[in-house]
C-alpha cells in the first residue's frame, strides 16, 4: 500500500457544487498532507498507536477538515466549506 488521499464518504458528497478553484486548492493541499504523513508515519500499515487528531486547513476561498489514518496510509478529506 502507498500513501494517498481521498474524499470521505465520496467526492460527490464532499465537493459537489464547490468552485473549481477551491477544489484545486484542496487537492493540492491534500497532496502536501500526504507527503508529510508519509514522512511522519513511514511504516503506516504497521502503525500501532492511536490515529492523530484530525485537522482543519484554511485556504483563500474556504477550508477543509481532514483525518490522517496511518494504518490505512490515507489522508481523508471529510468536509470542504467555501466562503
N, C-alpha and C positions, 0 to 999 in steps of 0.2 A: 504494500500500500504506500502511496505517497501523499504528501500534504496537498490539500486543495480547499476551496471554499464552496459553499452552496447556500441557496435560499431555503429557509425552513418556515412553513411546511412546503412551499413551492414558489417558483418565480412569479406566477400569476397572482398569488395571494399577497406577496411582499411588495412587488414593484408595479403592479398594474396601474396604468394611468399616470405614472410619475413622469416628469420631464426627462427626456433622454440625457440631458447634460448631468442631471443628478444621478441617474443610473450609472453613467460612465464614471463619475467621481466615486460612487460607492464601490464599483467593481475594481477600480484602481486601488483604492484604499484597502479593500478586502485582499487583494493580491499582496500588498505590503504586510498586512497582518499575517498572512500565510507564511511569508518569508521569515518574519520574526518568530512565529510559533515553531517553525521548522528548526530554527537555531536553538530556541529555549528548550524544546522537548524533542531532542534528537532521536530518542528511542520511543517515540509516541505510542506505538502499538503495545509496547510492554510497560507503559507508564502505570504506576500503581497508586499514585497519590490522588487526592481529590482534584476534580477539574477546577481550573482557575475561575474566579468570578467573571461574569460577563462584563461587557463594557459598552460605552457609547462613544461614537466618533462624531464630532461636529464638523460639517462641511460648509462651504459657502452658501449652498442652496438648500440645506437641510441637515439631517442627522440620521444615524442608524445605530441599532443595538445589535450586538454580536455575542456569541459564546464560542470559546475555544474548548474543544474536547480532544485532548491528546490521544486517548486510546483509539479514537476514530480517525485521527490525523486530519481533522476538519476544523474550519472556522465556519460557523453557522451564522448567516445573516438573518436575524429574526424579524426585524421591523425597520422600515425606512419611512421617515417623515420629511415632507417638503414644506418649505415656508416661502 
